[in-house]
């Protein structure tokens, strides 16, 4: 058990961690949305920038190539280890740490900017994560977030997996896809940030639905952990449904799944 992670987040940390180095292929699939978010953040050389929920560090590497001083934080130890290895291989000096988005190990106003690409939306206590975003961003500093729309094809993919999941606790935790509504984002962040929004579409391309299953069942913690929890028959049914969903976006060259998201940019009040 990692003391940097709060007790209620230990299990989610293990789930996300299970993707390991293969999670980088998940980031590859959203790299267009990452580039969009970095463009709107507009990091400057020498700025101190936090990549929150860094995963295997794809976003942090894009930001670091623009000359910023980057810190990457994630609850998943295996993803952080993979991020370190990839940054070292590219000769990028990025400071990676295990940390909890709901209780960050940084001083008030420690960063010129914070970026999170489809990451902070999965924090189990969104109000706490939003408060920490504000706390570590300096006055007049910036945030840039990408969050999947609540009716996006990513949300629909989770609906495909939902029948195979264990029943949620009562009361159920808030859906991460609530971050896909600007009204909810304003509820969480407008007190501390002046906010602006821009919609985008990320295109997830694979040779086939079978390829999508292989990518997600090996590298995406929620899918990998769910598949591992099922008996052989149920796992085969999940695989069938997951492949069928992705094959519904077939083209003459493979599959191409449009996935809508918001880019939120905020300036700290």
ABEGO torsion letter per residue (X at the ends): XBAABBAAAAAAAAAAAAAEAAAAAAAAAAAAAAAAAAAAAGBBBGBBBBBBGAEAGAAAAAAAAAGBBBBBBBABAAAAAAAAAAAAAAGBBBBBBBBBAABBABBBGABABBBBBGAAAABABAAAAAAAAAAABBBGBBBBBBBBBAABAAAAAAAAAAAABBBBBOBBBBBAAAAABAAAAAAAAAAABBBBBBBBBBBBBBABAAAAAAAAAAABAAAAAAAAABBAAAAAAAAAAAAAAAAAABBAAEBBBBBBBBBBBBBBX
